[in-house]
């Protein structure tokens, strides 16, 4: 029997979900990597170990259909054909056409439109008090990614609902209600995208769906790519924005002179994505353990991003922290393709919000989503005198 470090950290406990960072720090002081019997995989707590997990090609994303397969086929179909759930050469084949479409200048071309959407949304809020998540942080990235893809803005509400239903399946122990909602959302979402792909093949437009439909990808693969882009683009932006904003407002901070540096600290300080699984395709040494072929190991991104061995005063939010080698977007072949869009969107939305409300402050207690893997807020009440 192998002797390996172990952890009994309960990833579902309300205390851990509410604030995982003191728990991560306690674990990191004991070990960089430890076996977690409850989830049947290793957990990584240090920046070095998390980085190693993401960089080592022998630790891959190996998709296995969720059970029961027949019932969960709509959910499985979207993930089976996603670049994020595959390794090279399949990952490369699925990622290349999406990367080509992104590289056509779509992101920078959208910057003025992001500013325009941000201004319109802020024009509609009640300065005496509004929910900065529901009224601003959520609709903005959905409208942006919908415009980039070529999805009519009339579907924005549906896209938000479908995205949230699907990503709740990534939590540690989803309930049956969560499973049912995810299957329904996956089916409805895929149905809309198939309609739009058919329309673009008949009448091409200058949007991402058209460009993907013109590639060598199958229809199932185009659908999976579009759903991934919407889910990742929406969820990451909303949660990074909300988590970072709450962290700043609780501390009486405002963005620094260099807003992109503040955005990087928002990404680091309270990570939107906390856990990302990999499976060993052969025996791999990570830190002080050997992960055997077939075993799983999870990169705990939030733990890595608070590692004091890498970040001075790691538990302090510094609006001008530089350098900031956080791992929020991942590293290696699975580095987030949408990172440039997310960074641009966050910088523009943060700038617009504080320009309009320079004395922005919390107007009540934020309501968390109560989830661990994708960490964020349902609502954040704020107020302030508009400029």
Secondary structure as GFF3:
##gff-version 3
##sequence-region A 1 387
A	DSSP	beta_strand	6	7	.	.	.	ID=ss1
A	DSSP	alpha_helix	14	18	.	.	.	ID=ss2
A	DSSP	alpha_helix	21	30	.	.	.	ID=ss3
A	DSSP	beta_strand	33	36	.	.	.	ID=ss4
A	DSSP	beta_strand	41	44	.	.	.	ID=ss5
A	DSSP	alpha_helix	47	55	.	.	.	ID=ss6
A	DSSP	beta_strand	59	60	.	.	.	ID=ss7
A	DSSP	alpha_helix	69	80	.	.	.	ID=ss8
A	DSSP	three_ten_helix	83	85	.	.	.	ID=ss9
A	DSSP	alpha_helix	90	102	.	.	.	ID=ss10
A	DSSP	alpha_helix	106	109	.	.	.	ID=ss11
A	DSSP	alpha_helix	111	123	.	.	.	ID=ss12
A	DSSP	beta_strand	130	131	.	.	.	ID=ss13
A	DSSP	pi_helix	133	137	.	.	.	ID=ss14
A	DSSP	alpha_helix	138	149	.	.	.	ID=ss15
A	DSSP	three_ten_helix	153	155	.	.	.	ID=ss16
A	DSSP	alpha_helix	156	167	.	.	.	ID=ss17
A	DSSP	three_ten_helix	168	170	.	.	.	ID=ss18
A	DSSP	alpha_helix	176	202	.	.	.	ID=ss19
A	DSSP	alpha_helix	208	213	.	.	.	ID=ss20
A	DSSP	alpha_helix	219	250	.	.	.	ID=ss21
A	DSSP	alpha_helix	259	269	.	.	.	ID=ss22
A	DSSP	beta_strand	275	280	.	.	.	ID=ss23
A	DSSP	beta_strand	284	286	.	.	.	ID=ss24
A	DSSP	beta_strand	289	291	.	.	.	ID=ss25
A	DSSP	beta_strand	296	300	.	.	.	ID=ss26
A	DSSP	alpha_helix	301	304	.	.	.	ID=ss27
A	DSSP	three_ten_helix	332	334	.	.	.	ID=ss28
A	DSSP	alpha_helix	339	356	.	.	.	ID=ss29
A	DSSP	beta_strand	361	362	.	.	.	ID=ss30
A	DSSP	beta_strand	367	368	.	.	.	ID=ss31
A	DSSP	beta_strand	377	379	.	.	.	ID=ss32
A	DSSP	beta_strand	381	383	.	.	.	ID=ss33
###
